[in-house]
Amino acid sequence: MENHGPETYGELNADVYDEWHPIDPTDAVRFLAGLIDEGPAGPVLELAVGTGRVTLPLAALGVDLHGIDASEAMVARMRAKPGGDRVPVTIGDMADVAPDSADRFALVFVVFSTFFFLMTQDEQVRCFENVAARLLPGGRFVLECPMPDLARYRDQRVETHQVGLEHVRLTAVRHDPVEQRLEGQHVLITEKGIRLAPAFLRYAWPSELDLMARLAGLTRVGRWGGWRQEPFRAEGTYVTVYEKPAAPTP
Ligand SMILES: C[S@@+](CC[C@H](N)C(=O)[O-])C[C@H]1O[C@@H](n2cnc3c(N)ncnc32)[C@H](O)[C@@H]1O
């Protein structure tokens, strides 16, 4: 992919992101707040904090939240929201996790399909390793991921999301099953012109995530079919919690 970097998605989606992805964060916030209450004391980090959809309501509960994101444009949207200027955010690659901070975190989380924005297996493994290195003993790493659905894509798919008298909004996706990549464009067509918003992902199977966790020294302690802890059913979006072992008692 020419000219594609960690910042590409955010820079080309920031102005439409909140409007095109109006996902209610209530259940995610409730689940994460519960984990924070029962885990070790310490700051919390969201990887790819974006426009603050989850981080802002969680920070409003009094959680000491930090963020990292590759896109200045996405973070500027968060900064413009109430409380958005109070969350410290590093601009950088989430595979590096928290490059400028000496903090150790009680919880690190990454939501929506965002972990898969790391475009190679090496980057995803590196992210797990860096998360593990930055977690406190007993700290947790929470990922929300979509279950890969090969029947949905095969080698390509076009979907129609909205049709109005003056616009149509589509997604067009190509699928590479060997590299486990989905290369997609949201396409808004109006009489004034065409607006493109790309999203390129490298998906991983739950078993592959578990192996990355194991390589990083983390243990899986929970997997559910959603933030309300529904049973895991290998479809839709699911939530996994990994834990760093507590320090051995002397
Ligand atoms: C789908 S949005 C999710 C934003 C927010 N977490 C939410 O749930 O609404 C993806 C975010 O990932 C960021 N991003 C993509 N690749 C990244 C990378 N390698 N490192 C850091 N941020 C990245 C984008 O800038 C964007 O803000």
The ligand as a MOL file (V3000), in Angstrom:
LIG
                    3D

  0  0  0     0  0            999 V3000
M  V30 BEGIN CTAB
M  V30 COUNTS 27 29 0 0 0
M  V30 BEGIN ATOM
M  V30 1 C -11.8390 3.1660 14.2800 0
M  V30 2 S -11.0100 4.5120 15.0570 0 CHG=1
M  V30 3 C -11.2930 4.1450 16.7760 0
M  V30 4 C -11.2740 5.3820 17.6420 0
M  V30 5 C -11.8060 5.1930 19.0570 0
M  V30 6 N -10.9800 4.2740 19.8170 0
M  V30 7 C -13.2550 4.6930 19.0400 0
M  V30 8 O -13.4850 3.5710 19.4630 0
M  V30 9 O -14.1140 5.4220 18.5860 0 CHG=-1
M  V30 10 C -9.3580 4.0430 14.7980 0
M  V30 11 C -8.3150 4.9560 15.4140 0
M  V30 12 O -7.0590 4.2970 15.3090 0
M  V30 13 C -6.0650 5.2550 15.0270 0
M  V30 14 N -4.9320 4.5090 14.5110 0
M  V30 15 C -4.8720 3.7520 13.3910 0
M  V30 16 N -3.6830 3.1480 13.2910 0
M  V30 17 C -2.9660 3.5190 14.3950 0
M  V30 18 C -1.6740 3.2190 14.8880 0
M  V30 19 N -0.8590 2.3740 14.2310 0
M  V30 20 N -1.2800 3.7680 16.0420 0
M  V30 21 C -2.0960 4.6200 16.7340 0
M  V30 22 N -3.3440 4.9420 16.3110 0
M  V30 23 C -3.7650 4.3910 15.1580 0
M  V30 24 C -6.7570 6.2050 14.0890 0
M  V30 25 O -6.0880 7.4380 14.0030 0
M  V30 26 C -8.1280 6.2950 14.7290 0
M  V30 27 O -8.1830 7.3200 15.6650 0
M  V30 END ATOM
M  V30 BEGIN BOND
M  V30 1 1 1 2
M  V30 2 1 2 3
M  V30 3 1 2 10
M  V30 4 1 3 4
M  V30 5 1 4 5
M  V30 6 1 5 6
M  V30 7 1 5 7
M  V30 8 2 7 8
M  V30 9 1 7 9
M  V30 10 1 10 11
M  V30 11 1 11 12
M  V30 12 1 11 26
M  V30 13 1 12 13
M  V30 14 1 13 14
M  V30 15 1 13 24
M  V30 16 1 14 15
M  V30 17 1 14 23
M  V30 18 2 15 16
M  V30 19 1 16 17
M  V30 20 1 17 18
M  V30 21 2 17 23
M  V30 22 1 18 19
M  V30 23 2 18 20
M  V30 24 1 20 21
M  V30 25 2 21 22
M  V30 26 1 22 23
M  V30 27 1 24 25
M  V30 28 1 24 26
M  V30 29 1 26 27
M  V30 END BOND
M  V30 END CTAB
M  END
